[in-house]
């Protein structure tokens, strides 16, 4: 049986496959925004802020 993480990865990969290349960035941006909004509802603003901050920090670190 697949793990929950594999299931999520498969859903995102399928979403990307179904879209033309120029639309994939928009898809991922919208996915991030909706995911953050859902996380606020489920876990609160403080937890979501920390997660988004860590994500942004990882992006900045990756670019160095």
N, C-alpha and C positions, 0 to 999 in steps of 0.2 A: 504494500500500500504506500502511496506517495505521502510525503510529509506535507503539512500545511504550507510551508515555505515553497516547496516545489509546485504546489497547486497555484499559489499566487504568481510565481515566476511564469508558469504556463499560461495563466490568464493574461498577464502583461505581454508576453511574447505573442500570443494569439492576437491581442489588440493591435500590436505593432505590425504583424504580418498582414492584417486585413486593410491597413492604410497605405496609401502611396507614400513614398519616401518624404516628399515635402510636408506631409501632414503629421509625421511621427513626432516631431518636436512639440507641436501643439497638443497632441494626445498626451504626451508625458507631462507637460506643464499642467494641463487640466487634471490629470490623474493626481499629481502632487497636491494641487489646490483642494480637490475634493477629499483626498485622503486626510489632509491636515484639518479640514472642516469636520470630518467625521471623528477624528481623534479628539478634537476639542469637546465634542458632545460626549464621547465615551470616557475620556480620561482627564478632561479639564484643560484650561488655558496654560497653566504652569507646565504641565508635562509636555503638552504640544509645543510650547515655546522652546523648551529644552531640546526636544527632538529636532525641530526645524533648525535651531541654532547649530546643533551637532552636524546636521546634514550640510548646512551652509559652510561650516568650518571644514568639513571633509572636501567639499568642492574647491574651496580656496586652497587648501593644502595640496590637493591633487594638481592644481595648476602651477605650483612652484617648481 
